[in-house]
Structures are given as structure tokens and as C-alpha cells.
Amino acid sequence: MPFLNIKNMRYKTSLPFFIFGIFLLGNIENSNAQFLEKLKDKASKTITETVDKVSSKKNKTNKSQKPNPKKKSKENKQAPTKDNIPIKKQSQDIDDSDVFIYKSPSKDFKDLHLQKYKDLPRFGACNFYMKNKTSPLLTADLSRKRNMLTVGYTGFRKLGLMNILNEYFKFLDKESLTPKPQRDYTEKEVESYNAQRLIKDIARGLASDEIKRKYFCKDPTQKRCADNSNKWGGYNSDDFTENEKYVDFVKKYLTELSNWSSQFFKDGTETVYLTNNVKFENNNYDFDKNGYWVALPIRNTFFPHNYTSTEETYFYTFLPKTPYGNNLLNKMNQVKYVKGEVLLKISPEKAEVLVNKNLSDLYMVSKVKIVYNERNTSSPSYHTVSYTYHFESPILEIYEDAALGQKVGEISLEDLIYK
């Protein structure tokens, strides 16, 4: 009997907290409740019932599923590892299914790995493989893949510059390092200096670890010095050694690198896929238009978010080459449409799904062509290069994930609805 009294006391004590919890939860979710209710009212009852049936069927299936004995026995053969995550072999631990690879001309230089989309390099807002419960990569593998992509984007930019600025190499001094141009300088000295600096950047960024130690370490047996030294021959090397290392590298590798660079910006252009982050405010659904308003990627405040910072911004200047591109630019030059917001049509039921996922960003993918524009020679010791870009396809695809696997919808630049 005393036991029953204690039990009753527990129920009486817990009841106020339980009621308070329900009240608090109701307040937290109240902000989205009205919006979701509107979406539900807008959606077709038939579609809603269909979704419920599918969901119910899926739940029943999941409950009734029994473990497959064969599959279980097969999994048991795999050796257990830390956190029950199988560690793949070294040759298989990097998933390159979303990677575009430029093969290097020899083992002395690293391959270039860039993210890809539909078999073309992907630029802009990349997938940074943020680790989550569904990620197949361990932390070490994730770090290695990020490092590979950092090398890849840096190499792409530098080799592209080497081809674009190929005229510099006509004046390259292959026998001696050209001093930094001062007050009195000739055009040949300026171009030789800039070409030599570009060669060093490529050597430090793309050469294998062994080659970097050979040319950028005072003691090639030191494994880390090549990562930090920005001087031929390593830190504190004398002028003779510095010049000797440069001359030797140019003699062995200049032709090879020049041939490799010819693959990039062959005619001064590169066709790629550009990915933009699109801010997504899930409670701003337009019930009259059945969609969300999103901004197009043609404002010059847009900068790429690749794995490495860029000296040259590929997507700073939008310069259209098609009728729909020109119409778009003309429209957005008007004050009324300066924000460049257009309608992304989404049905109410699909909008409800997105709202429940609490997304903060969507990803807009467009096929564009980067075009070399000009080089700025205002600084003799540091020439910069500018580019323009334009759309190669009128179709913009919208995804809800950085991996570009969950498609939300499309926007056609030939049939835009402006806000």
C-alpha cells in the first residue's frame, strides 16, 4: 500500500511539468503553424491522402522487415573498427564520383582534382563535405579529399594563367632570376619577372613532395620545409643556390608544364558549372504565385566560394552573349528589378516538405562560360587578370543540398517572372 501512495505522488508531481512542456512546445512551433496550415489548405486533398498512404505503407514495411541472415553473416566477416565505421583500403577510401580529374604529365606533379557536375568542372559554392551521420568518409579521408581539391583549384587557376599569359614566356630569362622591377625597367624584365613568379607558384603548388623538397629545401631530407619555404633552395639559401635551383627546374620542367597549361583556357575560355547559394526563407511562400522569390547570380557582388581564395575572380562581371542574357541584364538595370528576384515555382505540398526540413540555403546551378578579358599592368611587379562570364544554357537548376542530389525545381531564363 505505501508503494502505491508513492507512485501516485510521482504522477501528481510530474503532471504540472508535463502540462508546462506541452505549453512551451506549442509556443515554439506556433510561428510556423499558421504558415504550414496555409500550405496544407492550399494543397490538394487527393495528393495529401496519397502521401499519407505511402508514408503509412512505408512504416508498416519498416516494422515488418526482418534481418536478412545472408546479409548479416556477410557483414560479420568484416573486421570491426572504431565507432563501428569500416575503414576502407587506402586505394578506395576517397570517393571520386563527383570529381573531375586533370591528369598530370608525369609523376613529378600532382593530378588536379576539381568537383564536377555533369562531367564539367564545378565552381562557385562547392560541396565542403561537412561530416554528418550519412557521410561515408572518415575524418582523415575527408581532410585528404579537401586537400586534393585545394590543390586542384589552385592548379587550375595557375595553369590557366600560364596559358593566357604565354607571351610572357617569350621573354623568360632561363639562365638567371630577374630582379623585381623598380623605377627603371623594360617590358622584357617585367614579363620575365612575372613569368618566373608564376613558375615558382606552380612548382610549389603542384610538384610532388619529393620534387618540392629537392627545389625548396636546403636539406631535401626534411619533409616539412618545402611546405613553408617560398624561396628556391629553401630558407637562407645564398643567391647562387637560389639561381641554380631555378635554372635546373626550368631546364627540366618548363616544356612539360607549358604543354600541360595548353589544356586550360585553350581559346581564352572555359565552360563550367557555377553553383550559387540562394537564401531560402521558408515562411515567405507566395500563395498567389505558387512559389518562392530567389535572386539570380548576375550581380557583381558575387564571389566564388571554392577551396582556395582567388586572385582572379572568374564571376565578377556578367557580360551576356545570348538574347535571353541581354534581356535579363537590361531588365535588372532597371531600378525596379535591381535585386534580380524571380519566381521559383513550387507546389504548396512540395513547399510544405521544404519547410519541415528547416533549410536555410538552396543551391542554384547554371552552365556558364568564363572568358578571359584583360590583364591589368598598372603594377609592374604584379599583373592581375580579369574575366567575364555568360550563361551557356537558359535552364537554372535548384537543389536543396550541396551535393546536388535533391532537386527542387528549375528556372528558365527565357520565361522569367520578376518580383
VEXTI-289236 format. One record per residue (C-alpha): residue number from 0; x, y, z. Coordinates in steps of 0.05 Angstrom, whole numbers. Example, Ala and Ser with C-alpha at 12.3 -4.5 7.8 and 13.67 -1.06 7.14 Angstrom:
2
> 0,246,-90,156
> 1,273,-21,143
***
This chain:
419
> 0,0,0,0
> 1,55,51,15
> 2,85,34,-52
> 3,21,55,-87
> 4,19,121,-50
> 5,90,138,-72
> 6,72,121,-143
> 7,11,167,-140
> 8,54,223,-112
> 9,101,216,-172
> 10,44,223,-220
> 11,18,284,-184
> 12,87,316,-183
> 13,101,302,-257
> 14,35,326,-283
> 15,48,402,-278
> 16,115,394,-313
> 17,83,353,-368
> 18,30,406,-379
> 19,83,461,-379
> 20,124,423,-431
> 21,64,418,-477
> 22,51,493,-469
> 23,124,511,-484
> 24,127,466,-546
> 25,63,498,-571
> 26,94,567,-566
> 27,158,547,-603
> 28,122,516,-661
> 29,67,568,-665
> 30,108,613,-712
> 31,107,561,-767
> 32,38,532,-751
> 33,-3,584,-790
> 34,44,580,-850
> 35,41,505,-852
> 36,-34,507,-844
> 37,-40,553,-905
> 38,3,505,-945
> 39,-40,446,-924
> 40,-104,483,-943
> 41,-73,502,-1010
> 42,-51,431,-1026
> 43,-97,381,-1058
> 44,-132,333,-1010
> 45,-120,277,-1060
> 46,-45,289,-1060
> 47,-44,293,-984
> 48,-81,228,-977
> 49,-34,195,-1026
> 50,27,218,-987
> 51,-5,193,-923
> 52,-18,124,-954
> 53,53,119,-980
> 54,81,140,-912
> 55,36,91,-876
> 56,55,35,-922
> 57,129,51,-914
> 58,123,50,-838
> 59,88,-17,-839
> 60,141,-45,-885
> 61,196,-20,-840
> 62,164,-51,-778
> 63,153,-119,-812
> 64,222,-124,-843
> 65,265,-179,-815
> 66,341,-181,-818
> 67,369,-219,-877
> 68,410,-277,-849
> 69,456,-279,-910
> 70,469,-204,-907
> 71,482,-208,-833
> 72,532,-264,-839
> 73,567,-226,-895
> 74,573,-164,-852
> 75,600,-204,-794
> 76,660,-223,-836
> 77,682,-150,-837
> 78,731,-133,-782
> 79,703,-85,-730
> 80,733,-16,-726
> 81,729,46,-683
> 82,657,73,-677
> 83,634,13,-719
> 84,654,50,-783
> 85,691,6,-833
> 86,756,36,-856
> 87,766,24,-930
> 88,833,8,-961
> 89,879,66,-978
> 90,865,59,-1052
> 91,789,61,-1042
> 92,777,110,-986
> 93,768,171,-1029
> 94,702,174,-1067
> 95,718,210,-1133
> 96,650,200,-1165
> 97,638,276,-1161
> 98,709,295,-1180
> 99,736,320,-1247
> 100,809,300,-1256
> 101,862,333,-1299
> 102,918,282,-1305
> 103,988,310,-1294
> 104,1041,299,-1348
> 105,1086,259,-1301
> 106,1094,231,-1231
> 107,1133,294,-1212
> 108,1068,334,-1210
> 109,1001,322,-1176
> 110,937,310,-1214
> 111,886,366,-1209
> 112,820,347,-1174
> 113,761,393,-1182
> 114,689,380,-1164
> 115,646,364,-1224
> 116,574,368,-1246
> 117,550,333,-1309
> 118,623,319,-1330
> 119,645,391,-1326
> 120,685,426,-1271
> 121,642,457,-1216
> 122,657,526,-1189
> 123,624,574,-1140
> 124,592,546,-1077
> 125,626,478,-1073
> 126,609,418,-1031
> 127,653,421,-969
> 128,632,351,-946
> 129,611,372,-877
> 130,613,309,-836
> 131,545,282,-815
> 132,512,216,-798
> 133,505,195,-870
> 134,576,214,-891
> 135,614,153,-917
> 136,681,186,-904
> 137,721,185,-840
> 138,754,249,-816
> 139,823,231,-844
> 140,793,215,-913
> 141,752,279,-911
> 142,814,320,-897
> 143,853,287,-954
> 144,797,299,-1003
> 145,792,373,-984
> 146,868,380,-992
> 147,865,348,-1061
> 148,811,397,-1083
> 149,850,456,-1055
> 150,910,435,-1097
> 151,864,424,-1157
> 152,830,493,-1157
> 153,897,528,-1145
> 154,929,489,-1201
> 155,872,503,-1249
> 156,879,577,-1237
> 157,955,578,-1243
> 158,959,534,-1305
> 159,903,574,-1337
> 160,944,637,-1325
> 161,1006,605,-1353
> 162,970,592,-1419
> 163,934,660,-1420
> 164,1000,697,-1406
> 165,1041,654,-1454
> 166,1070,717,-1485
> 167,1107,730,-1420
> 168,1148,667,-1431
> 169,1176,693,-1497
> 170,1219,740,-1454
> 171,1232,690,-1398
> 172,1304,691,-1374
> 173,1321,617,-1366
> 174,1392,628,-1342
> 175,1382,677,-1285
> 176,1329,702,-1237
> 177,1301,770,-1258
> 178,1302,822,-1202
> 179,1237,854,-1180
> 180,1224,913,-1226
> 181,1238,980,-1195
> 182,1235,1050,-1224
> 183,1274,1037,-1288
> 184,1252,973,-1322
> 185,1239,946,-1391
> 186,1178,907,-1415
> 187,1222,845,-1422
> 188,1244,850,-1350
> 189,1172,858,-1325
> 190,1146,799,-1364
> 191,1206,755,-1346
> 192,1196,771,-1273
> 193,1122,755,-1274
> 194,1133,691,-1314
> 195,1186,668,-1263
> 196,1140,683,-1205
> 197,1084,642,-1238
> 198,1132,583,-1249
> 199,1151,584,-1176
> 200,1078,585,-1155
> 201,1063,525,-1199
> 202,1125,488,-1174
> 203,1107,499,-1101
> 204,1033,483,-1111
> 205,1034,424,-1160
> 206,1101,389,-1154
> 207,1104,324,-1116
> 208,1131,325,-1045
> 209,1197,296,-1068
> 210,1207,349,-1122
> 211,1188,405,-1074
> 212,1239,381,-1024
> 213,1291,379,-1079
> 214,1280,451,-1102
> 215,1254,486,-1040
> 216,1293,454,-982
> 217,1363,468,-961
> 218,1363,397,-935
> 219,1319,353,-981
> 220,1313,301,-925
> 221,1270,349,-885
> 222,1198,332,-900
> 223,1164,396,-878
> 224,1209,451,-903
> 225,1181,451,-974
> 226,1112,468,-947
> 227,1136,532,-915
> 228,1193,557,-959
> 229,1179,607,-1013
> 230,1249,611,-1039
> 231,1286,568,-1089
> 232,1336,526,-1049
> 233,1300,538,-983
> 234,1305,590,-928
> 235,1371,626,-920
> 236,1398,597,-985
> 237,1450,641,-1019
> 238,1439,675,-1085
> 239,1480,624,-1123
> 240,1439,565,-1096
> 241,1373,601,-1108
> 242,1391,615,-1180
> 243,1419,545,-1191
> 244,1354,512,-1167
> 245,1311,557,-1211
> 246,1353,544,-1274
> 247,1353,469,-1262
> 248,1277,467,-1252
> 249,1264,508,-1315
> 250,1311,465,-1356
> 251,1276,400,-1334
> 252,1203,420,-1329
> 253,1186,484,-1367
> 254,1167,450,-1432
> 255,1126,398,-1395
> 256,1088,450,-1355
> 257,1077,493,-1416
> 258,1046,435,-1454
> 259,1002,418,-1394
> 260,978,490,-1388
> 261,954,490,-1460
> 262,895,447,-1437
> 263,867,505,-1397
> 264,832,565,-1428
> 265,852,539,-1497
> 266,817,596,-1534
> 267,814,641,-1474
> 268,750,609,-1448
> 269,727,553,-1402
> 270,657,523,-1397
> 271,639,503,-1326
> 272,580,497,-1279
> 273,571,554,-1230
> 274,537,540,-1163
> 275,506,596,-1122
> 276,479,595,-1051
> 277,408,620,-1051
> 278,380,644,-985
> 279,316,607,-970
> 280,264,637,-924
> 281,213,581,-916
> 282,158,626,-889
> 283,159,672,-950
> 284,119,627,-996
> 285,78,667,-1046
> 286,9,634,-1046
> 287,-16,677,-1104
> 288,42,658,-1150
> 289,55,588,-1121
> 290,129,595,-1110
> 291,189,628,-1077
> 292,226,690,-1099
> 293,301,678,-1109
> 294,358,722,-1133
> 295,395,707,-1199
> 296,472,703,-1199
> 297,490,763,-1241
> 298,506,817,-1190
> 299,580,836,-1187
> 300,579,827,-1112
> 301,581,752,-1122
> 302,647,718,-1107
> 303,664,644,-1114
> 304,670,600,-1052
> 305,719,548,-1075
> 306,771,512,-1035
> 307,821,568,-1044
> 308,818,644,-1048
> 309,824,672,-1118
> 310,868,729,-1143
> 311,826,730,-1206
> 312,751,729,-1196
> 313,720,690,-1253
> 314,649,711,-1239
> 315,655,784,-1222
> 316,629,813,-1288
> 317,567,786,-1323
> 318,572,800,-1398
> 319,516,764,-1436
> 320,524,734,-1506
> 321,453,709,-1518
> 322,385,744,-1528
> 323,357,718,-1462
> 324,421,740,-1427
> 325,416,810,-1456
> 326,342,815,-1438
> 327,359,794,-1367
> 328,414,846,-1359
> 329,371,902,-1389
> 330,314,884,-1341
> 331,359,883,-1280
> 332,390,950,-1297
> 333,322,980,-1282
> 334,314,1004,-1210
> 335,250,964,-1201
> 336,285,898,-1215
> 337,354,913,-1189
> 338,351,857,-1137
> 339,343,806,-1193
> 340,290,765,-1157
> 341,250,717,-1200
> 342,198,664,-1185
> 343,217,592,-1169
> 344,153,555,-1179
> 345,140,503,-1125
> 346,74,469,-1109
> 347,45,481,-1039
> 348,54,408,-1019
> 349,127,409,-1040
> 350,137,475,-1004
> 351,110,442,-941
> 352,163,388,-947
> 353,218,440,-953
> 354,191,479,-893
> 355,193,417,-850
> 356,266,406,-869
> 357,284,475,-840
> 358,331,492,-898
> 359,368,558,-896
> 360,400,554,-965
> 361,385,526,-1034
> 362,437,515,-1089
> 363,427,545,-1158
> 364,467,512,-1215
> 365,479,546,-1282
> 366,522,527,-1341
> 367,567,586,-1357
> 368,627,604,-1399
> 369,686,641,-1368
> 370,720,688,-1417
> 371,789,719,-1408
> 372,780,794,-1412
> 373,845,833,-1400
> 374,906,840,-1355
> 375,919,899,-1311
> 376,991,923,-1318
> 377,987,982,-1272
> 378,1034,947,-1224
> 379,1098,924,-1260
> 380,1113,870,-1208
> 381,1043,843,-1201
> 382,998,836,-1262
> 383,926,817,-1250
> 384,877,785,-1298
> 385,802,798,-1305
> 386,747,754,-1334
> 387,675,759,-1355
> 388,623,704,-1356
> 389,556,689,-1390
> 390,503,634,-1390
> 391,512,576,-1437
> 392,443,548,-1422
> 393,378,583,-1403
> 394,360,530,-1352
> 395,379,541,-1279
> 396,371,480,-1234
> 397,355,487,-1159
> 398,377,436,-1107
> 399,368,432,-1032
> 400,436,402,-1017
> 401,509,419,-1031
> 402,519,351,-1063
> 403,467,370,-1116
> 404,428,306,-1105
> 405,360,331,-1082
> 406,329,372,-1138
> 407,277,424,-1120
> 408,260,453,-1189
> 409,283,494,-1248
> 410,281,566,-1274
> 411,283,583,-1348
> 412,317,648,-1366
> 413,273,650,-1428
> 414,209,652,-1386
> 415,222,692,-1323
> 416,171,721,-1275
> 417,201,781,-1239
> 418,182,804,-1170
***
